[in-house]
Amino acid sequence: MSNNKNNFNKYIPTILYVILAIVIFYVVAIFLVPKLNKGSDIKETDYVSFVNMINKGEVKKAEVRDKTIAFEVEKDGKKIKYQTNRMYDPNLVDRLVNKDVKSAQVYKAEMNPVLSFIISTVATFAIFIAFWLFLSKFIFKRMGDVGPMNFGKSGAKIYVESTDGIKFENVAGQDEAKEALSELVDFLHNPKKYTKIGAKLPKGALLVGPPGTGKTLLAKAVASEAEVPFFSISGSAFVEMFVGLGAAKVRDLFKQAVEKAPCIIFIDEIDTIGKKRDGAGFSGNDEREQTLNQLLSEMDGFDAKAGVVILAATNRPDSLDPALLRPGRFDRRIHVELPDLSGRTAILKVHAKNIKKEEGIDYDKIARATAGASGADLANMVNEGALRAVREGRDKMSERDLEESVEVVLAGYEKKNAVISPKEKRIIAYHEVGHALVAAKQKDSAPVHKITIIPRTSGALGYTMQVDEEEKFLMSKEDAINNIVTLTGGRSAEELIFGIRTSGASNDIEKATKIAKAMVTRFGMTDEFGFVALESMTNAYLGGDTSLQCSPQTQYEIDEAVQKIIGDAHDKARKILKENIKALHAIAEYLLRQETITGEEFMDILKEYDSKEEQVEMQRESEDRNKSIENSED
């Protein structure tokens, strides 16, 4: 019943458009045909009134016909035409002559009835067709510019090596993915090498990974390396308003591919049409399900020896239908992950290759500051660096431009004209130095790279940047706690110096809570719960949607454990700041004057106060020893 209702609902817009068109057609016909058939507006009147008008001298001219009389009357300078039925009246001619009524044409010349009918009909249909074309254009525009002559056409874009020219060398930081795809290229180049021993070309390869990692670029590189046609289409292009149109597009796409084989079909965002079907046999979108069924059928139907390879990309692999992922359809799943340190360095070099730049740029240093960035992010950073050089009137990009572009992409542009009160500026300075000082006083924390209190367009009023000296792939319990302690350092400084709590720590609170919760529910880092998974994650490539899989009582206990972890970290941060209160004041005052300081400047001031503290401590220990010696002599 629900399925039939969904089908009917899909046709409602089309039915309404057709009904509207028919109504307009008949309205136009009703008003247009009489006007074409009738020469002019002639009023009807009776014969007695006609005679009275003659006697009064109002009738100026008349036209007598077999059954009717048409006459024209002039009143108040206006000419009015009348028509009356002709009666037997032997004195009619005398009346007309006596009153000087002219015998002249009153009716307009009548058109041939057949010609009149043809003209009225053609005019009506012309208006109807014009309206229908306008309406069709509106409908098809909503359907993605599919014209009435293009029903069932795939609309896929075709690229060839000579016009695109993207090679594997243009794709950096994805060596494993390129290696997995190179075999497909070799098969398309040398199919006999594989077919002579009975090997078959993999029908499809699914590229999975976060957005911006180069999945589409890899697919184009495969086609370019193999020097074969490349059909590119988005999954959303198959989903249309009319049921069955998406399936027709799939058929047309594979038909074109077979004709141009060997070739590559690339379907981007395949999760649009490849979502899991409802296990109960009902679907909320019959068009999407029919399109998926047709895709499955086509992938089974063509011969692997034809040389048609299907590549697809998605960042939601867990949402795909199992039938789409089985061997024989997508035989390979190739992970295109975020690049590591060496990968980021290689990507930066590739994108900076064609940009005029100064010598000696340390790409490894920039790469260390961009942990977690995708290839698209890095390309944007290089471009922002080049734009910054142009804005400042230089003809070459410098390393400083790249460093600034990293901050632009991560935190936005500097708000140089932002007006912040001296009181708030002081709070922000102590907040940021609190983060940096707590981080520096913890073992194995990432070194402080930069501290600034210049507001950014992202909304940040200041920030502290830490950069690891080497890439980390694991996070220990100690690392997680250190991160939380550092995050609480800003709020701890506010409480210690000003005795207040501001909204500036909102982002720190979110991050600390997320880490602490993961320690409890996913990483098994607490004694209370141990080695138990209490939380599941979906859409890992899109930020990750988590859901707890436990009872309400356990959820309450999880919240208590999270609060304890963050509370202990907060206490530790306050303790560190109290022990280094002089350094906190000195660095904060220096930051207020400079607004931005480097990690080296920060460490120089901190070491200066550390050495003073060591001297004081050594002097105190020396005095204690002397006192103990004196007491022993006594």
C-alpha positions as CSV (number, residue, x, y, z in Angstrom):
1,M,0.0,0.0,0.0
2,S,2.8,2.4,1.0
3,N,4.7,1.5,-2.3
4,N,1.7,2.3,-4.4
5,K,1.2,5.6,-2.6
6,N,4.8,6.6,-3.2
7,N,4.4,5.8,-6.9
8,F,1.3,7.9,-7.1
9,N,3.0,10.8,-5.3
10,K,5.8,10.8,-7.9
11,Y,3.2,11.4,-10.7
12,I,1.3,14.2,-8.9
13,P,3.5,17.1,-10.3
14,T,3.2,15.7,-13.9
15,I,-0.5,15.2,-13.6
16,L,-1.0,18.8,-12.3
17,Y,1.1,20.2,-15.2
18,V,-1.0,18.3,-17.8
19,I,-4.3,19.4,-16.2
20,L,-3.2,23.0,-16.1
21,A,-2.1,22.8,-19.8
22,I,-5.5,21.4,-20.8
23,V,-7.5,24.0,-18.9
24,I,-5.4,26.8,-20.5
25,F,-6.0,25.3,-23.9
26,Y,-9.8,25.3,-23.5
27,V,-9.9,28.8,-22.0
28,V,-7.9,30.1,-24.9
29,A,-10.1,28.3,-27.4
30,I,-13.3,29.6,-25.8
31,F,-12.2,33.2,-26.0
32,L,-10.2,33.1,-29.2
33,V,-12.5,31.2,-31.6
34,P,-15.5,33.5,-31.2
35,K,-13.3,36.6,-31.8
36,L,-11.9,35.1,-35.0
37,N,-15.3,34.0,-36.3
38,K,-17.1,37.3,-35.5
39,G,-16.1,40.5,-37.3
40,S,-16.9,42.9,-34.6
41,D,-19.1,43.5,-31.6
42,I,-22.7,44.0,-32.9
43,K,-25.5,44.5,-30.4
44,E,-28.7,42.6,-30.8
45,T,-32.0,44.6,-30.8
46,D,-35.7,44.0,-31.8
47,Y,-37.3,45.3,-35.0
48,V,-39.6,47.8,-33.2
49,S,-36.6,49.6,-31.7
50,F,-35.0,49.6,-35.1
51,V,-38.0,51.4,-36.6
52,N,-38.1,53.9,-33.7
53,M,-34.5,54.7,-34.2
54,I,-35.1,55.4,-37.9
55,N,-38.0,57.7,-37.1
56,K,-35.8,59.6,-34.7
57,G,-33.1,60.0,-37.3
58,E,-30.5,58.1,-35.3
59,V,-29.8,55.5,-37.9
60,K,-27.0,56.7,-40.3
61,K,-26.5,53.6,-42.5
62,A,-28.0,50.1,-42.8
63,E,-27.2,46.8,-44.5
64,V,-30.2,44.7,-45.4
65,R,-29.7,40.9,-45.8
66,D,-31.9,37.9,-46.3
67,K,-32.7,37.3,-42.7
68,T,-31.0,40.1,-40.8
69,I,-30.5,43.9,-40.9
70,A,-27.4,45.5,-39.6
71,F,-27.4,49.3,-38.9
72,E,-25.2,51.9,-37.4
73,V,-26.4,54.5,-34.9
74,E,-24.6,57.7,-33.9
75,K,-25.2,58.9,-30.3
76,D,-23.1,61.5,-28.5
77,G,-20.5,61.3,-31.2
78,K,-20.1,57.5,-30.8
79,K,-21.0,55.0,-33.5
80,I,-22.8,51.9,-32.3
81,K,-23.6,48.9,-34.5
82,Y,-26.8,46.9,-34.1
83,Q,-28.3,43.8,-35.6
84,T,-32.0,42.8,-35.8
85,N,-34.0,40.1,-37.5
86,R,-35.7,41.1,-40.7
87,M,-39.5,41.3,-40.6
88,Y,-42.1,41.7,-43.4
89,D,-42.3,45.4,-43.8
90,P,-43.3,46.9,-47.2
91,N,-42.6,50.4,-46.0
92,L,-39.0,49.7,-44.9
93,V,-37.4,51.1,-48.0
94,D,-39.5,54.3,-47.9
95,R,-38.6,54.9,-44.2
96,L,-34.9,54.5,-45.0
97,V,-35.1,56.9,-47.9
98,N,-37.1,59.5,-46.1
99,K,-34.6,59.7,-43.2
100,D,-31.6,59.8,-45.5
101,V,-30.3,56.4,-44.3
102,K,-27.4,55.3,-46.5
103,S,-27.3,51.8,-47.8
104,A,-23.7,50.7,-46.9
105,Q,-21.8,47.8,-45.5
106,V,-22.1,47.4,-41.8
107,Y,-20.9,43.8,-41.4
108,K,-17.2,43.2,-42.0
109,A,-16.4,41.1,-44.9
110,E,-16.9,37.5,-43.8
111,M,-14.1,35.0,-44.1
112,N,-14.6,31.6,-45.7
113,P,-15.9,29.3,-43.0
114,V,-13.4,26.6,-43.7
115,L,-10.5,29.1,-43.7
116,S,-11.9,30.7,-40.5
117,F,-12.0,27.3,-38.8
118,I,-8.4,26.5,-39.9
119,I,-7.0,29.8,-38.7
120,S,-8.8,29.6,-35.3
121,T,-7.7,26.0,-34.8
122,V,-4.1,26.6,-35.8
123,A,-3.9,29.8,-33.6
124,T,-5.2,27.9,-30.6
125,F,-2.8,25.0,-31.0
126,A,0.1,27.4,-31.6
127,I,-0.6,29.0,-28.3
128,F,-1.0,25.6,-26.6
129,I,2.3,24.3,-28.1
130,A,4.2,27.5,-27.0
131,F,2.8,27.1,-23.5
132,W,3.8,23.4,-23.4
133,L,7.3,24.2,-24.6
134,F,7.7,26.8,-21.9
135,L,6.3,24.4,-19.3
136,S,8.5,21.5,-20.6
137,K,11.6,23.7,-20.2
138,F,10.6,24.4,-16.6
139,I,10.0,20.7,-15.8
140,F,13.2,19.5,-17.5
141,K,15.2,22.2,-15.8
142,R,14.1,20.8,-12.5
143,M,15.1,17.3,-13.8
144,G,18.7,18.4,-14.5
145,D,18.3,19.9,-18.0
146,V,17.1,16.7,-19.6
147,G,15.3,17.8,-22.7
148,P,12.3,15.8,-24.2
149,M,14.7,14.5,-26.9
150,N,17.2,13.3,-24.3
151,F,15.2,10.9,-22.2
152,G,17.4,8.1,-21.2
153,K,20.6,9.7,-22.2
154,S,23.3,9.3,-19.6
155,G,24.8,12.8,-19.9
156,A,28.2,11.5,-18.9
157,K,31.3,13.7,-19.7
158,I,33.9,12.0,-21.8
159,Y,37.6,12.8,-21.4
160,V,40.6,11.5,-23.3
161,E,44.3,11.6,-22.6
162,S,45.1,14.2,-25.2
163,T,42.8,16.8,-23.7
164,D,43.2,16.0,-20.0
165,G,46.7,14.7,-19.6
166,I,46.6,13.8,-15.9
167,K,49.2,11.1,-15.1
168,F,50.1,9.2,-12.0
169,E,53.0,11.7,-11.5
170,N,50.4,14.4,-11.0
171,V,48.9,12.4,-8.0
172,A,51.3,12.5,-5.0
173,G,50.9,11.0,-1.6
174,Q,48.9,8.0,-2.7
175,D,51.6,5.5,-3.6
176,E,49.6,2.4,-2.4
177,A,46.5,3.4,-4.3
178,K,48.5,4.1,-7.5
179,E,50.2,0.7,-7.1
180,A,46.8,-1.0,-6.9
181,L,45.5,0.8,-9.9
182,S,48.6,0.3,-12.1
183,E,47.6,-3.3,-12.7
184,L,44.4,-2.1,-14.3
185,V,46.4,0.2,-16.6
186,D,48.7,-2.7,-17.5
187,F,45.7,-4.9,-18.3
188,L,44.2,-2.3,-20.6
189,H,47.6,-1.8,-22.3
190,N,48.5,-5.5,-22.6
191,P,45.3,-7.6,-22.3
192,K,46.8,-10.7,-24.0
193,K,49.4,-11.0,-21.2
194,Y,46.6,-11.8,-18.8
195,T,44.0,-13.5,-21.0
196,K,46.4,-16.1,-22.3
197,I,46.6,-17.7,-18.9
198,G,42.9,-17.2,-18.2
199,A,43.0,-14.2,-16.0
200,K,40.1,-11.7,-16.2
201,L,40.2,-8.0,-15.9
202,P,38.6,-6.8,-12.6
203,K,35.2,-5.4,-13.5
204,G,35.4,-2.6,-11.0
205,A,37.4,-0.9,-8.3
206,L,35.9,1.1,-5.5
207,L,37.9,4.1,-4.3
208,V,37.0,4.9,-0.7
209,G,38.4,7.7,1.5
210,P,37.7,11.1,3.0
211,P,36.8,14.1,0.8
212,G,39.6,15.8,-1.0
213,T,42.1,12.9,-1.0
214,G,42.3,12.6,-4.8
215,K,39.8,9.8,-5.7
216,T,38.6,11.6,-8.9
217,L,42.1,12.6,-9.8
218,L,43.3,8.9,-9.5
219,A,40.5,7.8,-11.8
220,K,41.4,10.3,-14.4
221,A,45.1,9.3,-14.1
222,V,44.2,5.7,-14.7
223,A,42.3,6.6,-17.9
224,S,45.1,8.9,-19.1
225,E,47.9,6.3,-18.4
226,A,45.9,3.7,-20.2
227,E,45.1,6.1,-23.1
228,V,41.5,5.1,-23.2
229,P,38.2,7.1,-23.2
230,F,37.1,8.1,-19.7
231,F,33.3,8.4,-18.9
232,S,32.7,10.6,-15.8
233,I,29.3,11.0,-14.2
234,S,28.0,11.7,-10.7
235,G,25.7,9.3,-9.0
236,S,23.1,12.0,-8.5
237,A,22.8,12.4,-12.3
238,F,20.9,9.0,-12.3
239,V,18.2,10.0,-9.8
240,E,15.4,11.7,-11.7
241,M,11.8,12.8,-11.1
242,F,10.3,10.1,-13.4
243,V,10.6,6.5,-12.3
244,G,12.7,4.5,-14.8
245,L,14.6,7.4,-16.3
246,G,17.7,6.7,-14.1
247,A,17.7,3.0,-15.2
248,A,17.5,4.2,-18.8
249,K,20.6,6.4,-18.2
250,V,22.5,3.5,-16.8
251,R,21.7,1.4,-20.0
252,D,22.8,4.3,-22.2
253,L,26.0,4.8,-20.3
254,F,27.0,1.1,-20.6
255,K,26.0,1.0,-24.2
256,Q,28.3,4.0,-25.0
257,A,31.1,2.4,-23.0
258,V,30.9,-1.0,-24.9
259,E,31.0,0.9,-28.2
260,K,34.1,2.8,-27.1
261,A,35.8,-0.2,-25.3
262,P,38.4,-0.4,-24.0
263,C,37.4,2.5,-21.7
264,I,36.8,3.5,-18.1
265,I,33.5,4.4,-16.5
266,F,33.9,6.6,-13.4
267,I,30.9,7.1,-11.1
268,D,31.5,9.7,-8.4
269,E,29.6,9.6,-5.2
270,I,28.1,6.2,-6.0
271,D,26.4,6.1,-2.6
272,T,23.7,8.3,-4.1
273,I,22.3,5.4,-6.0
274,G,24.1,2.5,-4.3
275,K,22.6,2.7,-0.8
276,K,21.5,-0.4,1.0
277,R,18.0,-1.6,0.1
278,D,15.4,-2.1,2.7
279,G,15.5,-5.7,4.0
280,A,11.7,-5.8,4.2
281,G,11.4,-5.3,0.4
282,F,10.1,-1.8,0.5
283,S,12.0,1.3,-0.5
284,G,11.3,5.0,0.1
285,N,12.6,5.8,-3.4
286,D,11.6,3.3,-6.2
287,E,13.6,5.4,-8.8
288,R,16.8,4.9,-6.8
289,E,16.2,1.2,-6.4
290,Q,15.4,0.6,-10.0
291,T,18.6,2.5,-11.0
292,L,20.6,0.3,-8.6
293,N,19.1,-2.9,-10.0
294,Q,19.9,-1.8,-13.5
295,L,23.5,-1.0,-12.5
296,L,23.9,-4.4,-10.9
297,S,22.4,-6.0,-14.0
298,E,24.7,-4.1,-16.4
299,M,27.8,-4.9,-14.3
300,D,26.9,-8.6,-14.6
301,G,26.0,-8.4,-18.3
302,F,29.1,-7.2,-20.1
303,D,32.1,-9.3,-20.8
304,A,35.2,-8.5,-18.8
305,K,37.3,-9.2,-22.0
306,A,35.7,-6.2,-23.6
307,G,38.0,-4.0,-21.6
308,V,35.4,-1.8,-19.8
309,V,36.6,-1.0,-16.2
310,I,34.2,0.6,-13.7
311,L,35.7,2.9,-11.1
312,A,33.6,4.4,-8.4
313,A,34.3,6.8,-5.5
314,T,32.5,7.2,-2.2
315,N,33.3,8.5,1.3
316,R,30.4,6.5,2.7
317,P,31.3,2.8,2.0
318,D,29.4,1.5,4.9
319,S,26.1,2.7,3.4
320,L,26.5,0.8,0.1
321,D,24.4,-2.2,-0.8
322,P,26.2,-5.6,-0.3
323,A,25.2,-6.7,-3.7
324,L,27.2,-3.9,-5.2
325,L,30.4,-4.7,-3.2
326,R,30.5,-8.5,-4.0
327,P,33.3,-9.9,-6.2
328,G,32.4,-9.8,-9.8
329,R,31.1,-6.3,-9.6
330,F,33.5,-4.2,-7.5
331,D,36.4,-6.7,-7.2
332,R,38.7,-4.3,-5.5
333,R,38.3,-1.8,-2.7
334,I,41.1,0.8,-2.8
335,H,41.6,3.0,0.2
336,V,42.6,6.6,-0.6
337,E,43.5,7.9,2.9
338,L,44.7,11.2,4.2
339,P,48.4,11.6,3.3
340,D,51.1,11.0,5.9
341,L,54.0,13.3,6.5
342,S,56.0,12.2,3.4
343,G,52.8,12.2,1.3
344,R,52.0,15.8,2.4
345,T,55.5,16.9,1.5
346,A,55.3,15.3,-1.9
347,I,51.8,16.9,-2.5
348,L,53.1,20.3,-1.6
349,K,56.0,20.0,-4.0
350,V,53.7,18.9,-6.9
351,H,51.4,21.8,-6.4
352,A,54.3,24.3,-6.0
353,K,56.0,23.0,-9.1
354,N,54.5,25.5,-11.5
355,I,54.6,28.5,-9.1
356,K,57.4,31.0,-9.0
357,K,59.0,30.7,-5.5
358,E,62.1,31.5,-3.5
359,E,64.8,28.8,-3.1
360,G,65.2,26.8,0.0
361,I,61.5,26.4,1.0
362,D,61.3,23.7,3.7
363,Y,58.3,21.7,2.6
364,D,58.9,19.1,5.3
365,K,58.4,21.9,7.9
366,I,55.1,23.0,6.3
367,A,53.9,19.3,6.1
368,R,54.5,18.8,9.8
369,A,52.2,21.7,10.5
370,T,49.4,20.3,8.4
371,A,48.7,16.9,10.0
372,G,45.3,15.7,9.0
373,A,45.1,17.9,5.8
374,S,43.9,16.3,2.6
375,G,45.4,16.8,-0.8
376,A,42.8,19.4,-1.7
377,D,43.6,21.3,1.5
378,L,47.3,21.3,0.6
379,A,46.6,22.5,-2.9
380,N,44.5,25.3,-1.5
381,M,47.3,26.2,0.9
382,V,49.8,26.5,-1.9
383,N,47.5,28.7,-3.9
384,E,46.7,30.9,-0.9
385,G,50.5,31.3,-0.4
386,A,50.9,32.4,-4.1
387,L,48.0,34.8,-3.7
388,R,49.5,36.3,-0.6
389,A,52.8,37.0,-2.4
390,V,50.8,38.8,-5.2
391,R,48.9,40.9,-2.6
392,E,52.1,42.0,-1.0
393,G,53.6,43.0,-4.4
394,R,56.1,40.3,-4.7
395,D,56.8,38.1,-7.8
396,K,57.8,35.0,-5.8
397,M,56.2,32.9,-3.1
398,S,58.2,32.6,0.1
399,E,58.2,30.0,2.9
400,R,56.5,32.7,5.1
401,D,53.7,32.9,2.6
402,L,53.1,29.1,2.9
403,E,53.2,29.3,6.7
404,E,50.6,32.0,6.7
405,S,48.5,30.1,4.2
406,V,48.4,27.1,6.5
407,E,46.8,29.4,9.2
408,V,44.4,30.9,6.7
409,V,43.1,27.5,5.7
410,L,42.9,26.3,9.3
411,A,41.7,29.4,11.1
412,G,40.8,32.0,8.5
413,Y,42.3,35.4,7.6
414,E,43.5,37.9,10.3
415,K,41.0,40.4,11.4
416,K,43.5,43.3,11.6
417,N,40.8,46.0,12.3
418,A,39.0,44.1,15.0
419,V,38.5,46.2,18.1
420,I,39.0,44.3,21.4
421,S,39.0,46.0,24.8
422,P,42.3,45.9,26.7
423,K,40.7,43.8,29.5
424,E,39.5,41.1,27.0
425,K,42.8,41.2,25.2
426,R,44.6,40.5,28.5
427,I,42.3,37.6,29.2
428,I,42.9,36.1,25.7
429,A,46.6,36.5,26.2
430,Y,46.7,34.6,29.5
431,H,44.3,32.0,28.0
432,E,46.6,31.2,25.1
433,V,49.8,31.3,27.2
434,G,48.0,28.9,29.7
435,H,47.7,26.4,26.8
436,A,51.3,26.8,25.8
437,L,52.8,26.7,29.2
438,V,50.9,23.6,30.3
439,A,51.9,21.9,27.0
440,A,55.6,22.8,27.4
441,K,55.7,21.4,31.0
442,Q,54.3,18.0,30.1
443,K,56.4,15.1,28.9
444,D,56.0,14.1,25.2
445,S,53.7,17.0,24.3
446,A,54.1,18.5,20.8
447,P,56.4,21.6,20.8
448,V,54.7,25.0,20.7
449,H,55.1,26.5,17.2
450,K,53.3,29.8,17.5
451,I,51.0,31.8,19.9
452,T,48.9,34.7,18.7
453,I,46.1,36.9,20.0
454,I,45.1,38.3,16.6
455,P,41.5,37.4,15.9
456,R,40.7,35.3,12.8
457,T,37.7,35.3,10.5
458,S,36.8,31.7,11.7
459,G,35.8,33.3,15.0
460,A,38.9,32.4,17.0
461,L,40.2,35.3,19.1
462,G,43.6,33.7,19.4
463,Y,45.2,30.3,19.2
464,T,48.2,28.3,20.2
465,M,49.7,26.1,17.4
466,Q,51.6,22.9,18.3
467,V,53.5,20.9,15.7
468,D,54.8,17.4,16.3
469,E,58.4,16.7,15.3
470,E,57.4,13.4,13.8
471,E,54.2,11.7,12.5
472,K,52.2,9.8,15.1
473,F,49.8,7.0,14.2
474,L,49.0,5.7,17.7
475,M,47.7,7.6,20.8
476,S,48.6,6.2,24.2
477,K,46.6,6.9,27.3
478,E,49.3,9.3,28.5
479,D,49.1,11.2,25.1
480,A,45.3,11.5,25.4
481,I,45.5,12.8,29.0
482,N,48.3,15.2,28.0
483,N,46.1,16.6,25.3
484,I,43.2,17.1,27.7
485,V,45.4,18.8,30.3
486,T,46.7,21.1,27.6
487,L,43.1,21.9,26.5
488,T,42.2,22.8,30.0
489,G,45.2,25.1,30.4
490,G,43.4,28.1,28.9
491,R,40.4,28.0,31.3
492,S,42.8,27.2,34.2
493,A,44.8,30.4,33.5
494,E,41.5,32.5,33.4
495,E,40.5,31.1,36.8
496,L,43.9,31.5,38.4
497,I,44.6,35.1,37.2
498,F,41.2,36.7,36.9
499,G,38.9,34.3,38.9
500,I,36.5,34.1,36.0
501,R,35.3,31.6,33.4
502,T,34.7,32.9,29.8
503,S,33.2,31.4,26.7
504,G,36.6,31.4,25.1
505,A,37.1,27.8,26.3
506,S,34.0,26.5,24.5
507,N,36.0,24.8,21.7
508,D,38.5,23.4,24.2
509,I,35.7,21.9,26.2
510,E,34.3,20.2,23.1
511,K,37.6,18.7,22.1
512,A,38.5,17.6,25.6
513,T,35.1,15.9,26.1
514,K,35.4,14.1,22.7
515,I,38.9,12.7,23.6
516,A,37.8,11.7,27.1
517,K,34.6,10.0,25.9
518,A,36.6,8.1,23.2
519,M,39.1,6.9,25.9
520,V,36.1,5.4,27.8
521,T,33.9,4.1,25.1
522,R,36.2,3.2,22.2
523,F,39.8,2.9,23.3
524,G,39.3,0.9,26.5
525,M,41.6,3.2,28.5
526,T,39.8,3.1,31.9
527,D,39.8,0.4,34.6
528,E,36.0,0.8,35.1
529,F,35.1,-0.5,31.7
530,G,38.3,-2.0,30.4
531,F,38.4,-3.8,27.1
532,V,34.8,-3.2,26.0
533,A,33.4,-1.4,23.0
534,L,30.5,0.8,24.2
535,E,30.2,3.1,21.2
536,S,30.1,2.5,17.4
537,M,31.0,4.9,14.7
538,T,29.6,5.3,11.2
539,N,30.7,7.5,8.3
540,A,34.2,7.6,9.6
541,Y,35.3,9.5,6.5
542,L,32.8,12.3,7.1
543,G,33.7,13.2,10.7
544,G,32.2,10.1,12.2
545,D,28.7,9.7,13.7
546,T,28.8,7.9,17.0
547,S,26.1,6.1,19.0
548,L,26.3,4.4,22.4
549,Q,25.4,0.7,22.6
550,C,24.7,0.3,26.3
551,S,22.0,0.7,28.9
552,P,21.0,4.1,30.4
553,Q,22.7,3.1,33.7
554,T,26.0,2.4,31.8
555,Q,25.6,5.8,30.0
556,Y,25.4,7.5,33.3
557,E,28.6,5.7,34.5
558,I,30.3,6.7,31.2
559,D,29.4,10.4,31.9
560,E,30.9,10.1,35.4
561,A,34.1,8.6,34.1
562,V,34.4,11.3,31.4
563,Q,33.9,14.0,34.1
564,K,36.5,12.5,36.3
565,I,39.1,12.3,33.5
566,I,38.5,16.0,32.6
567,G,38.4,17.1,36.2
568,D,41.7,15.4,37.1
569,A,43.3,17.0,33.9
570,H,41.9,20.4,35.0
571,D,43.5,20.1,38.4
572,K,46.8,19.1,36.9
573,A,46.7,22.1,34.6
574,R,46.0,24.5,37.5
575,K,48.9,22.9,39.5
576,I,51.3,23.4,36.6
577,L,50.4,27.1,36.2
578,K,50.7,27.8,39.9
579,E,54.2,26.3,39.9
580,N,55.1,28.5,36.9
581,I,53.1,31.7,37.8
582,K,56.1,34.1,37.2
583,A,56.7,32.6,33.7
584,L,53.0,32.8,33.0
585,H,52.9,36.6,33.8
586,A,56.1,37.3,31.8
587,I,55.1,35.4,28.7
588,A,51.6,36.9,28.7
589,E,52.9,40.5,29.0
590,Y,55.4,39.8,26.2
591,L,52.5,38.4,24.0
592,L,50.4,41.5,24.7
593,R,53.1,43.7,23.4
594,Q,54.0,41.6,20.3
595,E,50.5,40.0,19.6
596,T,52.2,37.1,17.9
597,I,55.2,35.2,19.1
598,T,57.1,32.1,17.8
599,G,57.7,28.9,19.6
600,E,61.4,29.8,19.9
601,E,60.6,33.1,21.6
602,F,58.2,31.4,24.0
603,M,60.8,28.7,24.9
604,D,63.5,31.3,25.4
605,I,61.5,33.2,28.1
606,L,60.4,29.9,29.7
607,K,63.9,28.6,29.9
608,E,65.1,31.9,31.5
609,Y,62.5,31.5,34.3
610,D,63.3,27.8,34.6
611,S,67.0,28.6,35.1
612,K,66.1,31.2,37.8
613,E,63.8,28.7,39.5
614,E,66.6,26.1,39.4
615,Q,69.1,28.6,41.0
616,V,66.6,29.4,43.7
617,E,66.0,25.7,44.3
618,M,69.7,25.0,44.4
619,Q,70.3,27.9,46.8
620,R,67.5,26.6,49.1
621,E,69.0,23.1,49.1
622,S,72.4,24.5,49.9
623,E,71.0,26.5,52.8
624,D,69.2,23.4,54.1
625,R,72.4,21.4,53.9
626,N,74.4,24.1,55.8
627,K,71.7,24.2,58.5
628,S,71.8,20.5,58.9
629,I,75.6,20.5,59.2
630,E,75.5,23.2,61.9
631,N,72.9,21.3,63.8
632,S,75.0,18.1,63.7
633,E,78.1,20.0,65.0
634,D,76.0,21.3,67.9
